[in-house]
Amino acid sequence: MNILGVDIGTTSMKMGVFTTDKDGNLEQVREYSESYPVNVYNNGTFGDIEQEKWEKAFRNGCRQMADLMGGIDAVSLSGTTPGLSAMDADGKATYPAILMLDQRSRKQAADIIRTVGLQKILDETSNMPVAGGCSLASILWIKENEPEAYEKSVCFGHSNTYIAKWLTGSFAIDPSSASLSALYNTVRNDLTWNKEIASAFGLSVDRLPKVIHSYDSAGNVKADLAAELGMTKKPPVIIGGNDAVLAAYDAGVNEPGQMINVNGTCEISLVCLPKCYPSTEYNIRAHVLPDRWLTLYVMNAGGKAFEWFQQLFCSEMTPDQFWSDFMPVAMEKWLTRESNVRYTPYLMGSRYSLEPLKAEFTGMNQESDREELLAAMVRGLCEYQREHLKEISLEIPISKEIFVTGGAVNDILIEAKKQWMRDSSYVYRDQSSLRGAALLARKHLEGEL
């Protein structure tokens, strides 16, 4: 069994080929990664990307791993969500994909709350509409500001919808991706769109992709594209799900109270729930498992904050020097020292505020240096996540073992998390979103549905 896992990230695409060993366990045999630039403009309030960059990265990955493509039995998707993509009947983008860091649709998010009512939205979709994270708000922004693109669009989906349509010719999405759309019945989690909310804004659910289980196939790779990519078996494309949810799935976060902390462009803490607990203070996604949900507490600028800090305060260093040389020294110095410097972490806004929150350092004096500022930034990020864990622990007890994953974390940051986020045992997992996607494909191929 050979599976191609694909992770459509905010700033890069990762692809990995997995095979089963003699014991039936998945083993990754090859990986490809390609970065692509994101468009951030209008004073940092707009964030989007041309979907063609996803296609190009996918093609390049298949080309680099060409010797393995002929044996691929299934393709499975993991993706940044929403990556809201407006598409015409052929699946061509009518507007760039609007990313979670985008803040342009604050007005539309407020309009949704005013029109429908916050309590009804929470009771049925479980998530408060905010700019960037809410698909409906972005759809309404396109309708009001890009009417030609809106009229040309026959389907509004997410990153996995776009790639699935390109590969198979079918529009599809999964519950974990659809959960934050303000259009999916997340509380019921029954593969249905909320027709009442959609119709309140003149949107037919016929313009939304079919919701299928994360382990289901959107269809097989089209013959002509399969030939181009070297996929002689024309494999099924498993719709997969949200990257953070798939990281949780791979880590075994399946029982109430288990959690994972994902460190990528964003930092995300997910806690497994036995039922849906709607809140304005965090998001909830449907798990890929039945009768399970996951909290989703997002800091938009997680790894992105470290990238910003390196470029602004340590520009004479390479990113590798910043992470391997500067950061450990700075953090060792300040982990056990008192500091009056504090960091407010909203460098890229907040998913939980209708207002455009900003980042700032406070408490500095003439002796403050960049080492102290970095430690303050790390502490601010940790304390932000700590507040979520304090809140959710009022509903269920949280496990003392926390899984951690992502490229924007290392040993010294784990020590900081122990001190400032939660005193727990942290277990690192590598490439878990890709592996989570591969696990779903294996589930599909083995018929464990």
Secondary structure by P-SEA (a helix, b strand, c coil): cbbbbbbbcccbbbbbbbbbccccbbbbcbbbbbbbbbbbcccccbbbbcaaaaaaaaaaaaaaaccccccccbbbbbbccccbbbbccccccccccccccccccaaaaaaaaaaccaaaaaacccccccccccaaaaaaaaaaccaaaaaaccccccaaaaaaaaccccccccccccccccccccccccccccaaaaaaacccccccccccccccccccccaaaaaaacccccccccccccaaaaaaaaacccccccbbbbbccbbbbbbbbccccccccbbbbbcccccbbbbbbbcccaaaaaaaaaacccccccaaaaacccaaaaaaaccccccccccccccccccccccccccccccccccccaaaaaaaaaaaaaaaaaaaaaaaaacbbbbcbbbbbcccccaaaaaaaaccccbbbbbbbcaaaaaaaaaaaaaaaaccc
